[in-house]
Structures are given as C-alpha cells and as structure tokens.
Amino acid sequence: MATNTAAVSRRSRIALPTVTAGYTHAAAWVAALAVSWGKTPELGDDNAAVAAAYADNGPVAIAQSVLTHGIAAAAVAVVAMALLAHGRRLAGWTAATAAALAFGQLVLEQAATAASDPERAGGLFNLALRVDGVKMFAFAAVATLTAPLLAKTWQRWVAYATAATITASGVGYLLLAPSLGAAAMLSLPLLLVWVAVLAVRLGRGTSL
C-alpha cells in the first residue's frame, strides 16, 4: 500500500512538468523551423555547402540546434522520467536514450558551426545526422511501446504512423541517403503530435 501511494505521489509531482514538456517539445521545433528554414545545412549537402551555410548563418544554426537538440531534448527527458514514474521502464529508458542522443547532436552541431575547415565542418555535421538516425530508431521503439497506452484510436494510429515513418527517415539519416531522409517531412509533424499526446496522457493519467 505504501509503495502504491509513493508511486501515485511521484506521478502527481511530475504531472504538470510532463504536460508542459509535451507542448514545449513541439513549440521548440516549430520555432526552430521558423528561424532556420532554408538557412542551415541539409542531408545530402557536401562539405563545402555545409561550411558555407554555417559561415553565412552561424547564429541561426546555433539557435536551431539549441532549440531542437537542447530544449526539445530536455522536454523528451521529462517525458522519459514520466514513463519511468508510471512503471514503463523499457519505454522510459529508450526515451531517455533518445534525449541523450539529441544532446550529443547538440554538441556535434555546435562544434561543426565553429569549425573553420570545410572537411571538419562537413564531417561533424554528417556524424550528427547519423546520430539523428539512431535517435529516430529510439523514437520509433518508444512510439510502438506507448501506442497501447493512448486513450483514443486516432492517437494510437498517430503513434504507429510515427514509428513507421521515423524508421524510414532514420535509415535515410543513418546512411546519409536523402531519398529516405525525405520521410522526415512526414515523420516530424507526426512526432510532434505524438509526443504532445503522450505527455498529456502521462500527465493526466493516474495509472497506465
């Protein structure tokens, strides 16, 4: 009885932060896209193009990286803690791994932005993309694991669609293949909706 009471207390303490994290994750990504669209390097760019984009739009690239792989990653970490508080250990630790990988991207991207040599800038940028691919696989696993926890049918379908599309884009980013990486155009909006829905479910659900 005492153990159950402690678990409920932990879930209650993280309820508001969890819901806030879900919306913060989406807001950070939307803000990043708004300030950086067409100004930062993209999958498929060669080293010279990567270096030129960073040289022309360094502050924008830094802001975009902080928003998507700093603030958004912190939001995912909060959702991961909420999953753990609800006893969903596999999903929670996998989500925590995704957050850690995103923080790793942040470090790589900041180093790439500061690099003066095109080969180094391009190498670091491509390494960050490969890390992104692995992170996408982690998200796909979490989406699959948590889909049954969602209350409504459309929410479960969003989770499964997120898992499918982000797996395809993850392969593209891991292999640096723009044709598959283009799936991110679909997987990203699905990801933002799924994370927000999951965060609200975790924040408001007394037990899962």
C-alpha positions in Angstrom: 0.0 0.0 0.0 2.8 2.4 0.9 4.6 1.6 -2.3 1.5 2.4 -4.4 1.0 5.6 -2.5 4.6 6.6 -3.2 4.2 5.9 -6.9 1.0 8.0 -7.1 2.8 10.8 -5.3 5.7 10.7 -7.8 3.3 10.8 -10.7 1.4 13.7 -9.2 4.6 15.7 -8.8 5.6 15.3 -12.4 2.1 15.8 -13.9 2.3 19.5 -14.8 6.0 19.4 -15.9 5.2 16.4 -18.2 2.3 18.1 -19.9 4.3 21.3 -20.3 7.2 19.2 -21.8 4.9 17.8 -24.4 3.9 21.3 -25.7 7.4 22.7 -25.2 8.9 19.9 -27.4 6.5 20.9 -30.3 7.0 24.7 -29.7 10.8 24.3 -29.8 10.7 22.5 -33.1 8.2 25.0 -34.7 10.3 27.9 -33.5 13.5 26.3 -34.9 11.9 25.7 -38.3 10.6 29.2 -38.4 14.0 30.8 -37.9 16.2 28.3 -39.8 14.2 27.1 -42.8 16.5 27.1 -45.9 19.4 28.6 -44.0 21.1 25.6 -42.3 22.8 22.6 -43.9 20.7 19.7 -45.1 21.1 16.0 -45.6 23.0 15.5 -48.8 25.0 18.7 -48.7 28.7 18.3 -49.5 31.4 19.7 -47.1 31.7 23.0 -48.9 27.9 23.6 -48.8 27.8 22.8 -45.1 30.7 25.1 -44.3 29.2 27.9 -46.4 25.8 27.6 -44.7 27.4 27.8 -41.3 29.6 30.7 -42.4 26.6 32.7 -43.7 24.1 31.7 -41.0 26.1 30.8 -37.9 23.9 32.4 -35.2 20.8 30.9 -36.9 22.4 27.4 -37.0 23.3 27.7 -33.3 19.8 28.8 -32.3 18.2 26.0 -34.4 20.5 23.4 -32.8 19.8 24.7 -29.2 16.0 24.6 -29.9 15.8 21.2 -31.5 18.6 19.3 -29.7 18.7 21.2 -26.5 15.3 22.4 -25.4 13.3 19.8 -27.2 15.7 17.1 -25.9 15.2 18.3 -22.4 11.4 18.0 -22.9 11.9 14.4 -24.1 13.9 13.7 -21.0 11.0 14.9 -18.8 8.6 12.6 -20.7 11.1 9.7 -20.2 11.0 10.4 -16.4 7.2 10.3 -16.5 7.3 7.0 -18.3 9.6 5.6 -15.6 7.4 7.0 -12.9 4.5 5.1 -14.4 6.5 1.9 -14.4 7.1 1.8 -18.1 10.8 1.1 -17.8 11.6 -0.1 -21.3 9.8 2.8 -22.9 11.2 5.2 -20.3 14.9 4.3 -20.7 14.5 4.2 -24.5 13.1 7.7 -24.5 16.0 8.8 -22.2 18.4 7.3 -24.7 16.7 9.4 -27.5 17.1 12.5 -25.3 20.8 11.7 -24.7 21.4 11.2 -28.4 19.8 14.5 -29.1 22.1 16.2 -26.6 25.0 14.5 -28.4 23.8 16.1 -31.6 23.8 19.4 -30.0 27.5 19.1 -29.1 28.4 17.9 -32.6 26.5 20.7 -34.3 27.9 23.4 -32.1 31.4 22.1 -32.9 30.5 21.9 -36.6 29.3 25.5 -36.6 32.6 26.6 -35.0 34.8 24.6 -37.4 36.8 26.7 -39.9 37.8 23.8 -42.1 35.0 22.6 -44.5 36.1 19.0 -44.2 35.8 19.1 -40.4 32.5 21.0 -40.5 31.0 18.6 -43.0 32.3 15.6 -41.1 30.9 16.7 -37.8 27.6 17.6 -39.5 27.3 14.2 -41.1 28.2 12.5 -37.8 25.4 14.4 -36.2 23.0 13.2 -38.9 24.0 9.6 -38.3 23.4 10.1 -34.6 20.0 11.5 -35.5 19.2 8.3 -37.4 19.9 6.2 -34.3 17.8 8.6 -32.3 14.9 8.1 -34.7 15.0 4.4 -34.2 14.8 5.0 -30.4 11.7 7.2 -31.0 10.2 4.5 -33.2 10.6 2.0 -30.4 9.1 4.3 -27.8 6.1 5.1 -30.1 5.4 1.4 -30.7 5.7 0.7 -26.9 3.5 3.5 -25.9 0.8 3.4 -28.6 -1.4 0.9 -26.5 -1.3 3.4 -23.6 -3.1 6.2 -25.5 -6.7 6.6 -24.9 -8.1 7.3 -28.3 -7.9 5.3 -31.6 -6.6 8.2 -33.6 -3.9 8.8 -31.0 -2.7 5.2 -31.3 -2.7 5.4 -35.1 -0.6 8.6 -34.8 1.9 6.7 -32.6 2.1 3.8 -35.1 2.4 6.1 -38.0 5.2 8.0 -36.2 7.0 4.7 -35.7 6.8 3.7 -39.3 7.7 7.0 -40.9 10.5 7.8 -38.4 12.1 4.4 -39.0 12.3 5.2 -42.7 13.8 8.6 -42.1 16.1 7.1 -39.6 17.5 4.7 -42.2 18.0 7.7 -44.5 19.8 9.7 -41.9 22.0 6.8 -40.8 23.0 6.0 -44.3 23.1 9.7 -45.4 20.5 8.9 -48.1 18.4 11.9 -49.0 15.7 9.9 -50.7 14.9 8.0 -47.5 15.7 11.0 -45.3 12.9 12.9 -47.0 10.5 10.8 -45.0 11.3 13.2 -42.1 8.9 15.7 -43.8 6.1 13.4 -42.7 7.6 11.9 -39.6 8.4 15.2 -37.9 4.9 16.5 -37.6 3.7 13.1 -36.5 6.4 13.0 -33.9 5.4 16.4 -32.5 1.8 15.4 -32.2 2.6 12.0 -30.7 5.0 13.4 -28.1 2.4 16.0 -27.0 -0.4 13.5 -26.8 1.7 11.1 -24.9 2.9 13.8 -22.5 -0.7 14.8 -21.8 -1.7 11.2 -21.2 1.1 10.7 -18.8 0.5 13.9 -17.0 -3.2 13.4 -16.6 -3.3 9.6 -16.1 -3.2 8.3 -12.6 -2.1 4.9 -13.8 -1.2 3.3 -17.1 
